[in-house]
Amino acid sequence: MEDKRSKIDNEIVGGRNEIRTDKLDISFGEIANLYENKELIITPEYQRLFRWHPTQKSRFIESILLGIPTPAIFVAEDESGVWELVDGLQRVSTVLEFMGVLTNEEGQSVPPSKLIKSGKKTHIPSLEGVLFNDLSLKARLSIKRAGCRVEVIKIGTKSRMKYEVFERLNTGGSGLTEQEVRNCIFRAMNSFFVDWIDQLATFPSFSENLCLSEYQMNTMFDRGLILRYFTIKNAYSEFEHDVEPFITDYIREILEENKEFNKDYEEKLFKKTFECIGNALGEDSWRHYRNDKHKGPFSVYVFETLSIGVAVNIDFVRKLGTKELKDRIIKFKIAPDFINNTGPGANVKSKLRQRIEFAHSFFNK
């Protein structure tokens, strides 16, 4: 037992040596100056999209004006001393946009935001329609001088470590989706792979038949579906529990070259698969069918199982006529062997394997 304890203590020391931290209290005015001088970098590729709606932005500005403390932001400091924002994009971008100093990815100025009434509980109703420069000097200075705790993570040359910090900060209730976190981690490991997934997401037979909401588009739901397709198609027999971590682990192993993955082959198969299904059913491709006439909403279980069943039997499926394939897909969706392995508890090991294996056999004859 003592050897085990000693080993744990040594691993703790080793882990702490990889990350050094510092705490600073600075003002939002100083943050704006750092940003304008390119000494604070906001990196959209591993931050969630700036998607606070106007009410959230106005409420945050009102909170600053009222002197309400704001949560800490986290930055990673590189060897030159430049900070890269790791967590806190929504808050920092809200202030920069309101002050009129925020720029987009092309370096163009973003128009200053105008405040709106931030709900029934607003304490400053006269802020409605106000720009930063409409405020009195006293109010403008109160925003610039408002304090913000900055947690500085000094990681040195281990650039991947900042992405791990981001992952740990943003799992467990912060509102980031699994795919948004994955986008950060995987881009740190291999940006070309992430760009490739982005490219596949624009393939018309895939993108035009998903019918995603704006929220789903903003949270990279479509990219998550693609990774889910690759993972379960190629490794469903290895699945034990919890699909999202399973996807993350599988793709991570590909990027670390611990698993074989032929991108050229996978891309050709992906396009053939979604072209066949899209031509047969279009926007109804991924809907649950309660019977052969009544259609339900988009189903991730239909998506993964149908696409994989077609993909592994692509040569046979491509020989079918469009109408014959359409009829076959509808029969598949209402088949008891598929329906009984979806719904509550569908991601347990037995149900996932049974529906995938049923799809394998259904589309090969």
Residue pairs with C-beta under 8 A, 6 or more apart in sequence:
18 155
18 158
18 161
19 153
19 154
19 155
19 161
19 165
20 153
20 154
20 155
21 151
21 152
21 153
21 154
22 151
22 152
22 154
23 149
23 150
23 151
23 152
24 149
24 150
24 152
25 147
25 148
25 149
25 150
26 147
26 148
26 150
27 144
27 145
27 146
27 147
27 148
28 64
28 95
28 143
28 144
28 145
28 146
28 148
29 143
29 144
29 145
31 40
31 92
31 95
31 96
31 148
31 150
32 95
32 96
32 99
32 101
32 144
34 40
34 83
35 42
35 92
35 96
35 101
36 101
38 82
39 81
39 82
39 83
40 75
40 82
40 83
40 84
40 85
41 82
41 83
41 84
41 85
42 85
42 89
42 92
42 93
43 84
43 85
44 50
44 105
45 183
45 184
45 187
45 191
46 163
46 166
46 183
46 184
46 185
46 187
46 188
47 85
47 89
47 184
48 89
48 90
48 175
48 176
48 180
48 219
49 218
49 219
50 89
50 90
50 93
51 90
51 218
52 60
52 90
52 93
52 94
54 113
54 116
55 116
55 118
55 119
56 90
56 94
57 94
57 97
57 98
57 113
57 115
58 115
58 116
58 117
58 118
58 127
59 118
59 119
59 122
60 70
60 90
60 91
60 94
60 95
61 94
61 95
61 98
61 115
61 127
61 143
62 115
62 118
62 122
62 123
62 124
62 127
63 70
64 70
64 95
64 142
64 143
64 146
65 124
65 127
65 139
65 142
65 143
66 123
66 124
67 142
67 146
69 147
70 91
70 146
70 148
71 88
71 91
71 149
72 88
72 148
72 149
72 150
72 151
73 85
73 87
73 88
73 91
73 92
73 148
73 149
73 150
73 151
74 85
74 86
74 87
74 88
74 150
74 151
74 153
74 165
74 169
75 83
75 84
75 85
75 86
75 150
75 151
75 152
75 153
76 83
76 84
76 86
76 153
76 154
76 155
76 162
76 165
77 83
77 84
77 152
77 153
77 154
77 155
78 84
79 156
79 157
83 150
83 152
84 162
85 92
86 153
86 162
86 165
86 166
86 169
87 166
87 169
87 170
93 102
94 113
95 143
96 102
97 110
97 112
97 113
98 112
98 113
98 115
98 132
98 143
99 112
99 132
99 143
99 144
100 109
100 112
100 131
100 132
100 133
101 109
102 109
102 110
103 109
103 110
104 110
112 131
112 132
112 133
113 131
114 129
114 130
114 131
115 127
115 128
115 129
115 130
115 131
116 128
116 129
117 125
117 127
117 128
118 127
132 140
132 143
133 140
135 143
153 162
153 165
155 161
155 162
155 165
159 188
160 188
160 189
162 188
163 184
163 185
163 187
163 188
164 185
166 181
166 184
166 185
167 181
167 184
167 185
170 176
170 180
170 181
170 184
171 181
177 219
177 220
177 221
177 224
178 224
178 244
178 247
178 248
179 219
179 220
179 221
179 223
179 224
179 227
180 219
180 220
182 224
182 227
182 247
182 248
182 251
183 194
183 220
183 223
185 248
185 252
186 193
186 194
186 251
186 252
186 255
187 194
189 252
189 255
189 256
190 255
193 254
193 255
196 263
196 267
197 223
197 226
197 227
198 223
200 206
200 226
200 267
200 270
201 207
201 222
201 223
201 226
203 270
203 271
203 274
204 278
205 271
205 274
205 275
205 277
205 278
205 279
206 222
206 226
206 270
206 274
206 278
207 222
208 278
208 283
209 274
209 277
209 278
209 281
209 282
209 283
209 285
209 286
210 222
210 225
210 286
210 298
211 283
211 298
212 221
212 222
216 222
224 247
225 300
225 303
225 304
226 270
227 247
227 251
228 243
228 247
228 300
228 303
228 304
229 270
229 303
229 304
229 307
229 308
229 311
230 250
230 251
230 261
230 266
231 246
231 247
231 250
231 251
232 239
232 243
232 304
232 308
232 352
232 356
233 307
233 308
233 311
233 312
234 250
234 261
235 246
235 250
235 259
236 308
236 352
236 353
236 356
237 353
238 246
238 250
239 246
239 349
239 352
239 353
240 246
240 349
241 347
241 348
241 349
242 347
243 347
243 352
250 259
253 259
254 261
269 311
269 314
270 311
272 311
272 314
272 318
273 307
273 310
273 311
273 314
274 307
276 310
276 314
276 317
276 318
276 325
277 285
277 306
277 307
277 310
277 325
277 329
278 285
279 322
279 325
280 322
280 325
280 326
280 329
281 326
281 329
284 295
285 302
285 306
285 329
286 298
286 299
286 302
286 303
286 306
287 295
287 296
287 297
287 298
287 299
287 302
288 295
288 296
288 297
288 299
288 301
288 302
288 333
288 342
289 295
289 296
289 330
289 333
289 334
290 296
290 334
291 334
292 330
292 331
292 334
299 342
301 342
301 346
301 355
302 333
302 342
304 356
305 338
305 342
305 355
305 356
305 358
305 359
306 329
306 332
306 333
306 359
308 356
308 359
308 360
309 332
309 356
309 358
309 359
309 360
309 362
309 363
310 317
310 363
312 360
312 363
312 364
313 360
313 363
313 364
316 363
316 364
316 365
317 325
317 363
320 328
328 362
328 363
332 338
332 359
332 362
332 363
333 339
335 358
335 362
337 354
337 355
337 358
337 362
338 355
338 358
338 359
341 351
341 352
341 354
341 355
341 358
342 351
342 355
345 351
346 352
346 355
